[in-house]
Amino acid sequence: MSYMLRVVGVLLPLATILCRAVCFSFFILHFSSFAVAQTTAVDTLAVPAIPAENRFEARGLILPVTLVAAGTAGLFEPVKSWKYDLQDAVHTLGGQDKYPFEDYVQYVPAATALSLGWMGVEARHNTLDRLMLSGTSYVVTASLTWALLKRNVVSIRPGIHYQYVAAGNADAVSPQTHPKYFNSFPSGHSATAFMGAELVRLEYGEEHPWLAVGAYAVAAGVGVMRIYHDYHWATDVLAGAGMGILGARLGWWLLPYEQRLFDTLFKRQIAIRPQTNGYQTELAFTLTF
């Protein structure tokens, strides 16, 4: 009897270990087959490749970063003295008394980028994609320009400088009491205008280069008018131009990911297209869940 108990005492642990080993092996084999099946399923679902023209390229940062760096240099000597000398010459032209029509013209390039496709000009993207591109570009540009820089960089506007500082009454204004007088850097109007100009170049410039030239001419005009009207220093305009171009290019690089998101959410059953009866034009919006 004692011998039988010993045998049972040895075999029972062995049986337990063997049972656990079999169960573990079954689990591994089952998990492996499941993983293979999942891998095969994933491999059969090819992720759409990002179009070559929308892929991020480091060289695309060279121009905007250079412009922003040049504009930032205006906050320090000796460039700061040079920008004051330039503005002194511009100030004598009396532009501070003229109407700032660039308040509205700044939006012309962006509106052009969005609407030219409705006028028969061949665009790279449809209306929905152009809306996403324009919206993303504007959000990025506004965030960089207003939230990041204008709220944190103290730079007096030229008109306020001549009205108070140059007139010997600098104590009458301060960043704490008049924050809008000290948010000159960078130029928000220039950022908006150059963002739109870059969108025109990206969307239509390959087939219609003169449209890009025209859009950039309008943007440059907005920048010049901001200097002429004593709202911004020349370096503010350079930095604003860089921010606008950077915002447009970031929006362009992000577009494929936004397209994938919309494909997933709406299965592309969403359409925005212009309609006209010869007398009036309207946008038709269709969304299917």
Buried (B, 14 or more C-beta within 10 A) or exposed (E): EEEEEEEEEEEEEEEEEEEEEEEEEEEEEEEEEEEEEEEEEEEEEEEEEBEEEBEEEEEBBEBBEEBBEBBBBBBEEEBBEBBBEBBEEBBEEEBBEEEBEBEEBBBBBBEBBBBBBBEEBEBBBEBBBBBBBBEBBBEBBBEBBBEEBBEEBEBBBBBBBBBBBBEEEEEEBEEEEBEEBBBBBBBBBBBBBBBBBBBBBBBBBEEBEEBBBBBBEBBBBBBBBBBBBBBBBBBBBBBBBBBBBBBBBBBBBBBBEBBEEBEEEEEEEBEBEEEEEEEEEEEEEEEEE
